[in-house]
Amino acid sequence: MFTGIVEKTGKIVRIEKENSNYHFTIEVDFADELKIDQSMAHDGCCLTIIKIDPKLKQYVVTAMDETMLKTNLRNWKVGYEVNLERSMKLDGRFDGHIVQGHVDQTATCEKVIDDNGSWRYYFNYEPMQNNITVPKGSISVNGVSLTVVDSEIGHFSVAIIPYTQKVTNFHNFAIGTIVNIEFDVFGKYVQRLLEQYGYMNKQ
């Protein structure tokens, strides 16, 4: 379980393919604090740490073929800057929103606007069942907990303050950038319940 508050960005330093799996070696300054079998969110995608090299400040995670197909990991290259968040501590403050680390689908950045000191990012995605946004609702974009500003079917926007733009990989976004999105889990449950009891089909 995560909160969508990115701790650091790491750098992809090696990518190896083994059968249908991909092994990513990532460099980050807190690598020596990690443990084998630990879960960590990478651009919002929960992956398990399988190897650590504390001297080089590197660790390795593995992604299955299904993960590669459903997330932006398929576009990762050596040198890519990835958002990282370790799992939430039960004794810590809950500063973002509940993020499971289960990417629902990818979205494409369609516009970036400099909003007089902050930034507005617009995204489009393929509408799917239970994947919805609502104004002022929560959404995770590349693992960053954000509030939805504009919301339409297949489109949404978020506003980014300078701090978030600086410490996450949002500063690398451009038109056409593919990102991971995880929709609000509570919204998905509500919509599924409404569908189950037939409310979604009523006029």
N, C-alpha and C positions, 0 to 999 in steps of 0.2 A: 504494500500500500504506500502511496506517495501523496504529496500535497501540491505538486506543480510549482514548487519553489526551487529553481535551478541553483545548485551549489557552485558549480564551476563548468567551464567548457573544457573538454579534452581534445586531443588531436589523434586522428587515425594515423598510425605509423606503419602498419603492415596489414595486408589482407591475404588470407590463404584459403583456398577451396579444397575441401576434402569430401569426395563423393558429392552429396547434395547439400552439405553444410559449408558455412563460411565462418572462418575464425578471424575476428578483428582484434588486433593489438592496439591498445589505446594508452596514450601517455597523459598523465594528470598528476599534479603535485601531491595529492593525497593517496596515491596508489599504495604507499607503505602502511596505510591504515586499514586497507581492505582485507577481506578474508575469502578463502575459497568457498564456494557455494552461496556467497552473498548475492542478493538480488539488487540490481541497480537499474534506474531508468536511463535510457539512451535516446535522446530526442523523443522521450515519452514511451519508449518501448522497453519493457522489462526484460532484462537479459541476466543470465547467471554467470558469475565470475568463475572461470575454470583454472586460471593460472595467474600468478603474480610475480613480478620481478621488482622488488622494492628498490634495488640499487639504481635501476634505470627509470624508476617511477612509471612502470608500465604494467598492464594487466591484459588478460585475454578473455573475450566472451565469444560464444558461438550462437549463430542464428541458423535456424532450419530453413529449408526451401520455402515453406509456407509463410514464414515471417518475412523473408526477402520479397515475396510476391505482394504482400499486403501492406508493406511499409516503405518508407523512403530509404531503407538500408540498401536497397538494390542500386541506389545512385551514389552510395558512399565511395569515395576515392581516398587514396593516401593523401594526407594533409587536410582532410575534411574536419571542420570544427563541430563537435557534437555536444549538445546540452546534457549534463549529468546531474542526477539526483539520487542519493542513497535513500533507502527505505525509511519511512517515518518512524521516529521513536515515540513510544507510548507516553513518555514523560515530557515530551516537547510541546511547543505551541503549534496549533493548527493554523498556519498562516494563509494557505491557499484554499483548495477544495479537494474533495476525495478524488484521487486519480489512481486508477488500478494498474496502469502500465500496460493495458491491453489496447493497442491501437485499433480503432474501428475501421479507419480507411485513411487514404491520403487526400490532400487538397492541394490546389495550385494557387500560388499568389498571383492575383490578377491586377493589382494596383497598389502602389505605396504613395502616400501623401504626407508631406511635411506639414504638420499642423501647428505651426508657430511654436516650436519648442518640443513638441511631442510628435508621434507618428501614428498614422492610421493605415493599417494593413487590411486589404480586401482579399478574400479567398473564395474560390468556387470548388464544389465537390459534387460527386454524383449522388443524387438523393437516393437513400436506401431506407428500408423499414427501420423505424426506431431511432434513426440518426437525424436528430432535429436540433435546431438552435432556437433560442428565444431571446428577445432584447433583455439585457441585464442578467442573463443567465451565465453559467460557467461553461468554459470549454478549455481543453488542453491543446495547445499548438506546439509541436515539437517538445512536449513535456512541460510547457510553461502554462501555469494557471492564469487564465485571462477572463475578462468579462466581455460578453458579446455586446457590440454597439448596434450595428444594423443586422437585421435577420430576415432573410428571404429563403424560399425553398432552393437549396443548392448554392446559396451564397451567404456569407456573413463577413463582418468586419470587426476588428479589435483595435483598441487604442493602446499605444506603448509609450511609457514614460522614458526619458533619457537613460535612467539607470538600467532598466530592463533591456533596452536596446543595446546598451554597452556590454553587459555581463552575460548575455545569451547570444546564440548565433543568429538572432533577428537582424543584426547589423549586416549580415551577409545575404539577406533575402533580396530578391529582385523579381521582376515579372517573369513568371514561369517556374520559380522555385517550387519544388515538391516538398510538402511538409506532412508530418504525421498528425492526425487529429483524433482525440478521444472525446466523445460527447459526454455530457453530464450523466452519470449513472442513475441518478434519481429521476431525471427526465425520461430515460429509457424505460425504467420500471413503470412509471406512471402511464406512458404511452402504451406499453404492453398490456397493462391492466385494463385500460380503456378499450383496447382492441379485443381483449379476451371477453369482455362483457358487452361488446357490440356497440359501444358509444361512438366509436370512430366512424361507423357506417350510418349513423342516424343524421338526418337533415335538421 
